[in-house]
Amino acid sequence: MKKNGVQKNQLQKEIRELKRSLKQSTVLAQQEKRNLINKTHQLFILFSVSKKLQEKLTLGDELGLIARGILLARLFHRAIISLFDEDWNRVSVGYGGLTSEEIEAHKNSPPLAPEIWKAIFSPAYRISRSYYIRHDTELASRIKGLPSHIEADQFKGWHPNDMLFIPLKNKKGKILGVLSVDDPYDGLKPTDESLKVLELFAREAASIIERNQLYEDLAQAENYFEKLIQSSSDIIFSGNYDGNFVVFNRSAEKILGYQATDLKETPIAAIFASEKEAGEALGILNKEGQLRNKDTRMRTASGEIIPVSVSASLLYDEDNNLIGTEWIGKDLREILALQEKVIEMEKRMIVHKVIIGLTHRVNNYLQEIITLEKTLEDIFGAAKWQDNENINQEEVNDILTELRSSVLKIRDITKQLTDPSNKLEDVDYIGDLPMINIPEISVERTFKRVSALDKLCQGKKLLVADDDDIIRMGIARFLNKKGFEVDQAKDGREAIDKIHNNDYDLIVSDIKMPHKNGYDVFKAAKDKNSNTCVVLITAFGYDPDHAIVKAVKDGLKGIFLKEKPLEFEKLYEIIEKNLKGFIT
């Protein structure tokens, strides 16, 4: 019996222990549940604050938003976020949970000395990435924070005069500011675990401060470069994607006489002395991506033509898309004035030698043309040559080829004389009379003679757009005889209207036209029918609105150089390649 009683007591004891253990587990489970709910709430507030920070706010408002978020997350009753300068002076502050009187008192209080901050951030006070200063330390008496709102008996380990600081650092580890908090909601001393969410708020504040400092640094850099540009003695300007002015510095205003404010939406080409000179500079820039010390001329606001040496580059964004151009120019008037005094005596002789050389060579080719014309007259005679079966067509073609060759020789001679890069030498002409020796031009004497009514052209409808009546009508007449059905447009706007109202197999368009340019015509044609062939015509590589660059990027393959006299065969070769490309 006694043994059974002992066993019964032991069993009852174990049951009581099991009940106590079960009760403790229930309490712990409930505590874990509350902790999970608190953590979820805290993180929700943190995410809400982060989202709100995406809006455009001042730095002070952003810091205040984070400080109030700490209160809403029920981490601490009070929070102050301070941004410091190099000497630890407060630059901007965000408050959460402080009365207006406390905020005013904090603003008027002197900042802590650097040596005190150094003492606060010593390893002795560190918990996680935070620094906890107990009320009973000598350092706490030196800091002298704001009085607590809460009585000591309401805390469970934290003292009303305890302090907690989190340094706000940038990516390089430099301290930008400090988050200081007071009166924890749980009333406990801080631990690594309890500080995790608070330190996430601190990291958000550090990011905001660093971002704003980067913006300030960027603004200062932009201000520096703006002053650098404006203080330069050289002409400096830039253009946007459409070729219009964006920057026009003070030296440019002084030298050229234009006001930067008056040049908005004005193309850069407008300040060059002529379209040809603008075209030469822009043509090299578009082709090579940069222009180095190009001697050209510009027209001032008063109409004066001045010599300028220009350098330029195409500008691209991070994705390698063209966004504009930048230019630097030097006024050459003083330099050229000195040079002019040296070469003044030589100028007349050079001009005289050029005239003699040009006259000599041109007269030779003109004589060839006159001789060939007489030969044709002898062949055809005065009768109705159309009915003459004895006419040798091959001989006629050879003579026509010779005529064309002579014309092209004359054209190439004038090109040599107008190109400053060609070095022409003196030779004796008659006696002691010198002349410029113009090198013999080698011109291919056989030309592809395209026959009329080519099968490739039959049934094809074509639009020719050019504001030069002679060129437009000449191209239209040539292609009409080839077998095309040809429409004409005298400017870009008329061309686009006709594109909208007709179905064309081919568009031949000049780049520079009134109202709309060649790229606008190209885009309208491709938007209506991607299979429409388009050939853009340019003179001297002149592309004032970067139309060729944009069109080539969008798929343009046909480019024809408009150089008088026009070589219609070359234009036809380009058209033929485009049409065959679509047919095949």
C-alpha positions in Angstrom: 0.0 0.0 0.0 2.8 2.4 0.9 4.5 1.8 -2.4 1.3 2.5 -4.3 0.9 5.8 -2.4 4.4 6.9 -3.4 3.7 6.2 -7.0 0.5 8.1 -6.9 2.2 11.2 -5.5 4.9 11.0 -8.1 2.3 10.8 -10.8 0.4 13.8 -9.5 3.7 15.8 -9.3 4.5 15.0 -12.9 1.0 16.0 -14.0 1.4 19.4 -12.2 4.8 19.9 -13.9 3.2 19.1 -17.3 0.4 21.6 -16.7 2.9 24.3 -15.8 5.0 23.5 -18.9 2.0 23.6 -21.1 0.9 27.0 -19.6 4.4 28.4 -20.2 4.3 27.2 -23.8 1.0 28.8 -24.3 2.3 32.1 -22.9 5.4 31.9 -25.1 3.3 31.1 -28.1 1.1 34.1 -27.5 4.1 36.3 -27.0 5.6 35.1 -30.3 2.3 35.8 -32.0 2.3 39.4 -30.6 5.9 39.8 -31.6 5.1 38.7 -35.2 2.2 41.1 -35.4 4.4 43.9 -34.1 7.1 43.1 -36.6 4.6 42.9 -39.5 3.1 46.3 -38.5 6.6 47.8 -38.2 7.6 46.6 -41.6 4.3 47.8 -43.1 5.0 51.3 -41.8 8.6 51.2 -43.1 7.4 50.2 -46.6 4.7 52.9 -46.5 7.3 55.5 -45.6 9.6 54.3 -48.4 6.8 54.6 -50.9 5.9 58.1 -49.7 9.6 59.1 -50.1 9.3 58.6 -53.9 7.3 61.8 -54.1 9.0 65.2 -54.5 9.6 66.5 -51.0 12.1 68.8 -49.4 15.0 67.2 -47.4 13.5 68.4 -44.1 10.1 67.0 -45.0 11.7 63.6 -45.9 13.6 63.4 -42.6 10.4 64.4 -40.7 8.4 61.7 -42.5 11.0 59.0 -41.5 11.0 60.3 -37.9 7.2 60.1 -37.7 7.3 56.7 -39.3 9.3 55.4 -36.3 6.5 56.5 -34.0 3.8 55.0 -36.2 5.7 51.7 -36.1 5.6 51.9 -32.3 9.3 51.6 -31.9 10.0 54.8 -29.9 7.8 57.7 -28.7 10.3 60.4 -29.9 12.8 60.6 -32.8 15.1 63.3 -34.2 17.0 62.9 -37.5 19.8 65.5 -37.9 21.9 66.2 -41.0 25.4 67.6 -40.2 28.0 69.6 -42.1 31.8 68.9 -41.9 32.0 70.6 -38.5 29.0 68.6 -37.0 26.7 71.6 -37.2 23.0 70.8 -37.8 22.1 71.6 -41.4 18.6 70.0 -41.5 16.5 68.2 -38.9 13.4 66.0 -39.0 11.2 65.6 -35.8 8.8 63.0 -34.6 6.8 63.0 -31.3 8.2 66.3 -30.0 6.1 69.3 -28.9 6.5 72.6 -30.6 8.2 73.9 -27.5 10.6 71.0 -27.5 11.4 71.5 -31.2 12.1 75.2 -30.6 14.3 74.3 -27.6 16.3 71.8 -29.7 16.8 74.2 -32.6 18.1 76.8 -30.2 20.4 74.4 -28.3 24.1 74.4 -29.3 25.2 71.4 -31.3 27.3 68.8 -29.5 31.0 69.2 -29.8 32.8 66.8 -32.2 34.7 65.2 -29.3 31.4 64.3 -27.7 30.2 62.6 -30.9 33.5 60.7 -31.1 32.9 59.5 -27.5 29.3 58.5 -28.3 30.4 56.3 -31.2 33.0 54.4 -29.2 32.8 50.6 -29.2 32.0 50.6 -25.5 28.4 51.8 -26.2 27.7 49.8 -29.4 24.8 47.4 -29.8 24.4 46.2 -33.4 24.9 49.3 -35.5 23.5 51.6 -32.7 25.0 53.2 -29.7 23.2 53.0 -26.3 24.2 55.6 -23.6 23.0 54.6 -20.1 21.7 57.4 -17.8 24.3 56.6 -15.1 27.4 57.2 -17.3 29.5 60.3 -17.2 28.9 60.8 -21.0 25.1 61.0 -20.4 25.6 64.0 -18.1 27.6 65.7 -20.8 24.9 65.2 -23.5 21.9 66.5 -21.5 19.1 65.4 -23.7 15.4 66.5 -23.6 13.4 65.4 -20.5 11.3 62.2 -21.0 7.5 62.3 -21.4 7.2 59.0 -19.5 7.7 58.2 -15.8 10.4 55.7 -14.8 8.0 53.1 -13.3 6.4 52.6 -16.7 9.7 51.2 -18.1 11.0 47.6 -17.8 14.7 48.2 -18.0 15.0 51.5 -20.0 15.6 54.6 -17.9 14.0 58.0 -18.8 17.4 59.5 -19.1 18.9 56.7 -21.3 19.8 57.6 -25.0 20.1 55.7 -28.2 21.9 57.0 -31.3 22.4 55.5 -34.8 25.0 57.1 -37.1 23.7 57.7 -40.7 26.6 56.8 -43.1 27.0 57.0 -46.8 28.3 54.1 -48.9 31.9 55.1 -48.1 31.3 55.0 -44.4 31.3 58.7 -43.8 28.9 59.9 -41.1 26.3 62.3 -42.7 24.0 62.7 -39.7 22.5 60.9 -36.7 19.1 59.3 -35.7 18.5 59.8 -32.0 15.4 58.1 -30.3 13.9 58.2 -26.8 11.2 56.4 -24.8 10.8 52.9 -26.4 7.3 51.6 -26.7 8.2 48.2 -25.1 10.1 50.0 -22.2 13.0 47.6 -22.6 16.7 48.1 -23.1 17.7 47.7 -26.7 19.0 44.4 -28.1 20.4 43.3 -31.5 17.0 41.8 -32.3 14.9 44.8 -31.1 17.0 47.3 -33.1 16.7 45.6 -36.5 13.6 47.5 -37.8 14.8 50.8 -36.3 18.1 50.5 -38.1 16.2 49.9 -41.4 14.6 53.3 -40.8 18.0 54.7 -40.1 19.3 53.2 -43.4 16.4 54.9 -45.3 17.3 58.2 -43.7 21.0 57.8 -44.7 20.0 57.0 -48.3 17.8 60.1 -48.4 20.6 62.3 -47.1 23.2 60.9 -49.4 20.9 61.2 -52.4 20.2 64.9 -51.6 23.9 65.6 -51.2 24.6 64.0 -54.6 21.9 66.3 -56.1 23.6 69.3 -54.5 27.0 68.1 -55.8 25.6 67.7 -59.2 24.0 71.2 -59.1 27.4 72.6 -58.0 29.1 70.8 -60.8 26.6 72.1 -63.3 27.0 75.6 -62.0 30.8 75.2 -62.2 30.6 74.1 -65.9 28.1 76.8 -66.7 30.5 79.4 -65.3 33.4 77.8 -67.2 31.4 77.9 -70.4 30.2 81.5 -69.9 33.7 82.8 -68.9 35.5 81.2 -71.9 36.8 83.7 -74.5 35.9 81.2 -77.2 32.5 80.8 -79.0 30.8 77.8 -77.3 27.3 76.5 -78.2 25.5 73.2 -78.3 22.5 71.9 -80.2 19.7 69.4 -79.4 18.7 66.3 -81.4 16.8 68.5 -83.9 19.8 70.6 -84.6 18.5 73.7 -82.7 20.5 75.8 -80.2 20.5 74.8 -76.5 23.6 76.6 -75.1 25.0 79.9 -76.5 27.7 81.4 -74.2 28.5 85.1 -73.6 31.5 85.1 -75.9 29.3 83.8 -78.7 26.8 86.6 -77.9 29.6 89.2 -77.9 31.4 88.0 -81.1 28.4 87.1 -83.2 25.9 89.6 -81.8 23.0 87.3 -81.2 21.3 86.9 -77.8 20.9 83.4 -76.5 17.3 84.0 -75.7 16.6 84.9 -79.3 18.0 81.7 -80.7 15.6 79.2 -79.1 14.3 76.8 -81.8 16.8 78.2 -84.3 18.9 75.7 -86.2 22.7 75.9 -85.7 23.2 76.1 -89.5 21.6 79.6 -89.4 24.7 81.3 -88.0 27.0 80.0 -90.8 27.7 82.3 -93.7 26.0 80.1 -96.2 24.2 76.8 -96.5 27.3 75.3 -98.3 29.6 76.2 -95.4 27.1 74.9 -92.9 26.7 71.7 -95.0 30.5 71.1 -95.2 30.9 71.4 -91.4 27.7 69.4 -90.6 28.5 66.8 -93.3 31.9 66.0 -91.8 30.4 66.0 -88.3 27.6 63.6 -89.3 30.0 61.3 -91.1 32.9 61.1 -88.7 31.2 62.0 -85.4 33.6 64.9 -84.7 35.0 68.0 -86.4 38.5 69.3 -85.6 39.6 72.9 -86.3 37.5 73.4 -89.5 38.1 76.8 -91.0 34.7 78.2 -92.0 32.7 81.5 -91.8 29.8 82.7 -89.7 27.4 85.5 -90.2 26.9 87.9 -87.3 23.6 89.4 -86.3 24.5 92.6 -88.2 25.2 90.6 -91.3 29.0 90.7 -91.2 30.8 87.6 -92.4 33.6 86.5 -90.0 36.2 83.7 -90.3 36.0 81.1 -87.5 37.8 77.8 -86.8 35.3 75.3 -85.4 35.6 72.0 -83.6 32.5 69.9 -82.8 31.3 66.5 -81.6 28.1 64.4 -81.7 26.6 63.8 -78.3 25.1 60.5 -77.3 23.2 59.3 -74.2 23.9 56.2 -72.1 22.1 54.0 -74.6 24.2 55.4 -77.5 21.3 57.4 -78.9 22.2 60.7 -80.6 21.0 63.6 -78.5 22.7 66.6 -80.0 26.0 68.4 -80.8 28.6 70.5 -79.0 30.7 73.2 -80.7 33.7 75.4 -79.9 34.8 78.2 -82.3 37.7 80.6 -82.4 37.4 84.1 -84.0 40.2 84.2 -86.7 39.9 87.8 -87.6 43.0 89.0 -85.8 45.1 86.1 -87.0 43.9 86.5 -90.6 44.5 90.2 -90.5 48.2 89.6 -89.8 48.4 86.9 -92.5 46.6 89.1 -95.0 49.4 91.7 -94.7 52.0 89.1 -95.6 50.1 87.6 -98.6 48.7 90.8 -100.0 51.4 91.1 -102.6 51.1 87.5 -103.7 47.3 87.4 -104.0 47.1 89.2 -107.4 49.7 87.0 -108.9 48.0 83.8 -107.6 44.7 85.0 -109.0 46.3 85.8 -112.3 48.0 82.4 -112.6 44.7 80.6 -111.7 42.9 82.5 -114.4 45.5 81.6 -117.0 45.6 77.9 -116.0 41.8 77.6 -115.9 41.4 79.4 -119.2 43.9 77.2 -120.8 42.4 73.9 -119.7 38.7 74.9 -120.1 39.4 76.2 -123.6 40.9 72.9 -124.6 37.8 71.0 -123.5 35.5 73.5 -125.0 37.3 73.0 -128.3 36.7 69.3 -127.9 33.0 69.9 -127.5 32.9 72.2 -130.6 34.7 69.6 -132.6 32.4 66.8 -131.5 29.4 69.0 -132.3 30.7 69.6 -135.9 31.2 65.8 -136.2 27.6 65.2 -135.2 26.5 67.8 -137.8 28.4 66.0 -140.5 26.9 62.7 -139.6 23.3 63.8 -139.4 23.5 66.4 -142.2 20.7 68.9 -143.0 18.2 66.3 -144.1 15.8 64.4 -142.0 18.3 62.3 -140.2 15.6 60.2 -138.6 15.0 58.5 -141.9 18.7 58.0 -142.7 19.5 54.3 -142.4 23.2 55.0 -142.8 23.6 56.6 -139.4 25.9 54.5 -137.2 24.2 54.5 -133.8 27.3 53.1 -132.1 29.4 56.0 -133.4 26.7 58.5 -132.2 26.9 56.9 -128.7 30.7 57.2 -128.7 30.5 60.9 -129.6 27.9 61.5 -126.9 30.1 59.7 -124.4 33.0 62.0 -125.4 30.8 65.1 -124.9 29.8 63.9 -121.5 33.4 63.2 -120.6 34.5 66.7 -121.5 31.7 68.2 -119.4 32.7 66.1 -116.4 36.3 67.2 -116.9 35.4 70.8 -116.7 33.3 70.2 -113.6 36.2 68.4 -111.9 38.6 71.1 -112.8 36.5 73.7 -111.0 36.2 71.3 -108.1 40.0 71.2 -107.8 40.3 74.9 -107.9 37.7 75.5 -105.2 39.2 72.9 -102.9 41.8 74.6 -100.7 43.4 71.2 -99.8 44.7 70.7 -103.3 48.3 71.8 -103.7 48.7 73.2 -107.3 52.1 73.9 -108.7 53.3 76.7 -111.1 54.5 75.8 -114.6 55.7 78.0 -117.5 53.0 78.7 -120.1 54.4 81.1 -122.7 57.9 82.5 -122.1 58.2 83.7 -118.6 54.5 83.8 -118.1 53.6 81.3 -115.3 50.3 79.5 -114.8 48.8 77.0 -112.3 49.3 73.4 -113.5 46.0 71.6 -113.1 46.4 67.8 -113.1 44.8 65.9 -116.0 41.5 64.5 -115.0 40.9 60.8 -115.7 37.2 60.3 -116.5 35.7 57.0 -117.4 34.7 57.3 -121.1 32.1 54.6 -121.1 28.8 55.2 -119.5 25.9 52.9 -118.8 23.2 54.0 -121.2 19.9 53.2 -119.7 17.2 52.3 -122.1 13.7 53.8 -122.0 10.7 51.8 -121.0 12.7 49.5 -118.7 10.6 46.5 -117.5 11.6 47.3 -113.9 9.8 50.7 -114.2 6.6 49.7 -115.9 3.5 50.2 -113.8 5.6 51.9 -111.0 4.3 55.1 -109.5 6.9 57.6 -108.3 7.0 61.0 -106.5 9.8 63.5 -106.9 10.0 66.2 -104.2 12.4 69.1 -104.5 12.1 72.9 -104.2 14.6 73.4 -107.0 12.3 73.5 -110.1 15.1 72.7 -112.6 16.3 69.7 -110.7 12.8 68.4 -109.8 11.5 68.7 -113.4 14.8 67.2 -114.8 14.6 64.1 -112.6 10.9 63.8 -113.3 11.4 64.0 -117.1 14.2 61.5 -117.0 12.3 59.0 -114.9 9.1 59.5 -116.9 11.0 58.5 -120.1 12.2 55.5 -118.2 8.6 54.3 -117.8 7.6 55.6 -114.4 4.3 57.4 -113.7 5.7 60.5 -112.1 4.2 63.0 -109.7 6.0 66.1 -108.4 6.0 68.1 -105.2 7.7 71.5 -104.7 8.1 71.2 -100.9 7.9 68.7 -98.0 4.4 69.5 -97.0 3.0 69.0 -100.5 5.0 65.7 -100.7 3.5 64.4 -97.5 0.0 65.4 -98.6 0.5 63.4 -101.9 1.9 60.4 -100.0 -1.3 60.3 -97.8 -3.5 60.4 -100.9 -1.6 58.1 -103.3 0.2 54.8 -103.3 3.8 55.2 -104.5 6.3 52.5 -105.2 9.2 55.0 -105.0 9.9 58.4 -103.4 12.8 60.6 -104.5 13.1 63.6 -102.1 15.5 66.4 -101.4 16.5 66.7 -97.7 16.3 70.5 -97.2 12.9 71.8 -98.3 10.4 74.4 -97.0 7.8 73.4 -94.4 8.9 69.7 -94.0 12.4 68.1 -94.5 13.4 64.9 -96.2 13.3 62.9 -93.0 9.6 63.9 -92.5 8.9 62.7 -96.1 10.8 59.5 -95.5 8.9 58.9 -92.2 5.5 59.6 -93.8 6.2 57.2 -96.7 7.4 54.4 -94.4 4.5 54.9 -91.9 2.1 54.4 -94.8 3.8 51.5 -96.4 7.1 50.0 -95.1 7.8 48.6 -98.6 8.0 51.9 -100.3 11.4 52.7 -101.7 12.8 56.0 -100.6 15.9 57.9 -102.0 17.0 61.1 -100.2 19.0 63.7 -102.1 21.7 65.8 -100.4 24.0 68.6 -101.6 27.6 68.9 -100.4 26.8 66.4 -97.6 24.5 69.1 -96.1 22.2 67.7 -93.5 21.0 70.6 -91.3 18.6 68.6 -89.2 20.6 65.3 -89.0 17.9 63.9 -91.4 20.3 61.4 -92.9 21.5 60.2 -89.5 18.0 59.7 -88.3 16.7 58.1 -91.6 19.7 55.7 -91.9 19.0 54.6 -88.3 15.4 54.0 -89.4 16.4 51.9 -92.4 17.2 54.3 -95.3 19.4 52.8 -98.0 19.2 55.2 -100.9 21.3 58.4 -100.7 22.1 60.5 -103.9 24.6 63.4 -104.0 23.0 66.4 -105.7 26.0 67.7 -107.6 25.5 69.8 -110.7 25.4 68.7 -113.5 23.4 65.8 -112.2 24.5 62.3 -113.3 21.1 60.7 -113.9 22.6 57.3 -114.5 23.9 57.2 -110.9 20.5 58.2 -109.6 19.0 55.4 -111.7 21.5 52.9 -110.3 20.4 53.7 -106.7 16.7 53.5 -107.7 17.4 50.2 -109.5 19.2 48.7 -106.4 16.3 49.7 -104.1 13.6 48.4 -106.3 15.3 45.1 -107.0 15.9 44.8 -103.3 12.2 44.9 -102.6 11.3 42.8 -105.6 13.7 40.0 -104.6 
